[in-house]
Structures are given as C-alpha cells and as structure tokens.
Amino acid sequence: MVKFLKPNKAVIVLQGRYAGRKAVIIRAFDDGTRDRPYGHCLVAGIKKYPSKVVKRDSAKKTAKKSRVKAFVKMVNYQHVMPTRYTLDVDLKDAVTAESLQSKDKKVAALKETKKRLEERFKTGKNRWFFTKLRF
Amino acid sequence: MVAAKKTKKTHESINNRLALVMKSGKYTLGYKTVLKSLRTSKGKLIIIANNCPPLRKSEIEYYAMLAKVGVHHYNGNNVDLGTACGKYYRVCCLSIIDPGDSDIIKTLPAEQ
C-alpha cells in the first residue's frame, strides 16, 4: 500500500526502442493528463551504457569509455518495471515535461542529463544502474 | 516445514472469507488489474493460485514487496480459485482492494 513509482526510482523500460534499458523516474503522473489518460512517468535513462574500463587504459581511453548516452521519454507505467533501487541524481530542473516539446529543448535536456549521469558514473556510486542488463 | 500441510479447516475458512469479500468488498481479478492495483497502491492483499507461471508469480511478488502488500499463495490452482471467487472462469491472481465485512486482511498475513 506504499506508492513506489516516485521520482528517483530506478526502473527498467520494457517496451519500445529502449526496451531493456535502465532509467530513473523524474516525474510521475499517476492520474494521467488529458493527452495521456493513463498513469505515466517522465524518465531519463541510458541509451548507451559506458564500457568496461580496464587498468591499462590510458586516460584518453578511459574518458572515451566512460561516456554515457542518455534518453528522455514519457512512458506508460505498464511499459516499465520498477526495481528496488533508487538513483539520487537531481534532474528535475534539467528535464521537464516541456523539454519534449521542441527539438532544441530536448537537445539541451539531453546534454544536461548526459553530463550529470557521467559525473555520477565516475564517482563509482550506483554501479548497478550503469551496468547493462543482460537478457 | 512451514505451512506445507494446509489443514482443511484453514482452507475452508479462506474460502469463506473470500466469498464474503466477493459479496461485500471490492476486488479485481486477473494479472493486469492486479499490477494496476499495486502501482496505484490500492491493493491490500494479493492472492495467487498455485499453478501461476513462476515468472509471473515472482513479478507479482516483487511488485508487492515494493508496495509492502501481503501476498497469499492460495492452496489450489486457478480453476479452484475461480470457483472460490464464485466465478465460472479461471482466476490466476486477484487483488483485494476493499475487504468489506471480511477480516481476510487481518487474519491471512498473521497466519504466515
């Protein structure tokens, strides 16, 4: 009886182009909106996971391998699998519902998301989130 | 072994309680609506039949763990669970939203 589809919850996208990717809920719309009359949420996820970094890699190679490509999407709750993990990265100001309206707003939002996710990856926390789900 | 031998008496009482919920309370039957009730935190107790496919069973249990809702594994298959609900179709999983006059939510998790 506890609501668990809350902001900062790590979820796995189940359907669509990003199926199998991990994402974090930024904003949840439990009752839907007029355009989407069902429960849905705004998620930001990882489009391309960072590769495995080995000790013998040079600094340039490490930087290249630690890159993260992000995506931002509105998903139906039914197309998302919640997990017990959370990701405490503040994306509320970078990604909003209107970031998806126009292309340049989306590009700006994705750039900011990519930056924040990369710095989180480099700290070594939330390792589960940045590993690819094998299936 | 915990609850390996379900006595006939407790099984009947679960059926009685379920019948009371069907009569006086609110419930939903079926996998899709069970997940919906868990997402909106309306479900109070989930009952799963014993021949539910294991992937589906673990998915419902995981959702219930996140929502902190009790899950009861019914001692019978989906045919029996449908009959216990008074329906003429098979019911694999059901979610009790409002128990009505029944005390199923208080007694069932206490047994486990």
Interface residues (C-beta under 8 A of the other chain):
Chain A: M1 V2 K3 F4 L5 D30 G39 Y77 Q78 M81 P82 R84
Chain B: L35 R39 T40 S41 G43 K44 E59 Y63 M65 L66 A67 K68 V69
